[in-house]
Amino acid sequence: MAAIKRAAQKPFGMQDKLGYAMGDLGCNLSFQLVSSYMFLFYTQCIGLSAKNWAWIIVVSKIWDAINDVLIGSMVDRRRISPKSKFMPWITIGSVGLVAFTVMIFTPVASFGQAGKIIWCLLSYSLWSVAYTMINVPYGSLHSVITKDPRQRTTLSTFRSIGAGVGTVFVMLLPKIVYKDNLLSANRVFIVSAVFSVAAFFIFAAMRRMVTERVVREDTAAQKINYISTVKSFFTNRALVAITLATVAVVVFYNSSMSVNNLVFQFYFHDAEKSSLAMLASYLPLVAMMPFASSIVSKIGKKKFICITGVISILAGVLMLFLPITPDAKGIVLYVGGLMLVNIGCCVFQIIVWAIVADCIEMSYRKKGIREEGSLYAIYSFFRKLSQGIGSAVVALSLGAVGYVEGAAEQTAQVSANIKSLYILLLVAGLAIMVISMQFIYNIGYKQEQEFSKEFTKSAV
């Protein structure tokens, strides 16, 4: 087995942190736009039925999940540049992301129902390939920037900062994309073009700022048995646990973001205020980021996630019984409750990527083979599959509570049901996340400390 060599590069520092943050900023300008507005765009502006949307998004996400595994395997098997294992793939993907993000949000309301279905299915499938070609190498990049567990936690924090900034831009969109409390197809289309072009240049900046330090001499030539890689994934208890927790967060939490827009559009009758509400509920992420590394160093990643997750679950249950009325006072109470509910998910988002990197490192220690791309791709497979399931769950759940797509108004009872549905989805995701981390995840605080000590000794 060829030894790992460290390239003669400058030490890990702020440039790496900011550069890595830029990667998820670029990803989330496109991903959050698609996650938050594609469902609303196609059902409110294009005229696609919620039932058609549900099966389209599930089929698309199955393809999305499959291409994760295919591209992850390609990244590990084919090194298309001697200078970098991951950056060339990101370059190719960033070009496609511009074209296909714009394609998704092209107004095609004049098409027949069959034409709308084909356009939605094709554009999203192409977008998913481009996004995967960026996201899988980008996620794998975390493992080769540094081996120090503490530095990886810092990278995970900065990745969350980048994601947070991208999400904030999307949160501000209601004041731009809504006109007279209705979603404007033309405005969403213009925003998609601006965001995707901006993401292209952000990825270019990231490629110049980040340094890959953990390099194998024979990475490109190394033969990877994919069946063995799959076995490595499912026998890695910690990786299975973080995957299950991620699936729960994506299905019930991330996928329901568009429901919050409906809460403000129909329950509070002010869609534009959803941007301010989402910004306020995002404050826990901003508040936690400066302290994440120090808290993790004292109590460990697992305990940090579980404690904050339980707090959020209790806050969500309380929200179901609070008198949240459809007026200004109700908005204040609703937003305050969301701030508490979001604490657990925000902490998870801050450190999840450090946990994934630790799990991948554990696999390397057992097998002596670096499979960053393939292992991350399998993790991403389930993440992407859960996005499709989550979108379908949201669409079908909205139908179950009486939501009528395309309607300018909903009844008072349906509007109240949408509000309760949103809170229930958040609580369900948090509950599964906590159970998975508490009872399945098996990298404890002591083992994390051992990882740090081992790195310190090897670095001396």
Order of alpha helices (4+ residues) and beta strands (2+ residues): beta-alpha-alpha-alpha-alpha-alpha-alpha-beta-beta-alpha-beta-alpha-alpha-alpha-alpha-alpha-alpha-alpha-alpha-alpha-alpha-alpha
